[in-house]
C-alpha cells in the first residue's frame, strides 16, 4: 500500500534538499522569462539587462545542481527517497542544459554572445 504522505517525503525528509530543488525550479523560470525579454525587448539596454539577469539565474541554477548530490550523500533519506531525488536531479540537469543552450542561442541571435556568452 502506498503511503498517502509519499508526496511530502521531500519536505519532511530533507528541507535543505527540497530548498535546492525549489531554487532550481525558480531559477529556470527566471531564465525562461529573461530569454523572452531578451528576444523581444525593444532596446539594446533592455536586452542587455535581460541577458545579465538570465545569466545570473542560470549560474544560480548550476550552483544548486552541484550542491544537490552532496546533500543527497549527507542525508538520512530512505533508499527510495534518494532514488527519487537522484532521478529528479538527472531530469533537472537535462532541462538545465537545454535551457542554457536556448539562452545562449538567444544571446547569439541578438548579437550579445561576446558580451555575455
Secondary structure in CASP SS format (residue, H / E / C, confidence):
PFRMAT SS
TARGET T0000
AUTHOR 0000-0000-0000
METHOD secondary structure of the structure
MODEL  1
X C 1.00
X C 1.00
X C 1.00
X C 1.00
X C 1.00
X H 1.00
X H 1.00
X H 1.00
X H 1.00
X H 1.00
X H 1.00
X H 1.00
X H 1.00
X C 1.00
X H 1.00
X H 1.00
X H 1.00
X H 1.00
X H 1.00
X H 1.00
X H 1.00
X H 1.00
X H 1.00
X H 1.00
X H 1.00
X H 1.00
X H 1.00
X H 1.00
X H 1.00
X H 1.00
X H 1.00
X H 1.00
X H 1.00
X H 1.00
X H 1.00
X H 1.00
X H 1.00
X H 1.00
X H 1.00
X H 1.00
X C 1.00
X C 1.00
X C 1.00
X H 1.00
X H 1.00
X H 1.00
X H 1.00
X H 1.00
X H 1.00
X H 1.00
X H 1.00
X H 1.00
X H 1.00
X H 1.00
X H 1.00
X H 1.00
X H 1.00
X H 1.00
X H 1.00
X H 1.00
X H 1.00
X H 1.00
X H 1.00
X H 1.00
X H 1.00
X H 1.00
X H 1.00
X H 1.00
X H 1.00
X H 1.00
X H 1.00
X H 1.00
X H 1.00
X H 1.00
X C 1.00
X C 1.00
X C 1.00
X C 1.00
X H 1.00
X H 1.00
X H 1.00
X H 1.00
X H 1.00
X H 1.00
X H 1.00
X H 1.00
X H 1.00
X H 1.00
X H 1.00
X H 1.00
X H 1.00
X H 1.00
X H 1.00
X H 1.00
X H 1.00
X H 1.00
X H 1.00
X H 1.00
X H 1.00
X H 1.00
X H 1.00
X H 1.00
X H 1.00
X H 1.00
X H 1.00
X H 1.00
X H 1.00
X H 1.00
X H 1.00
X C 1.00
X C 1.00
X C 1.00
X H 1.00
X H 1.00
X H 1.00
X H 1.00
X C 1.00
END
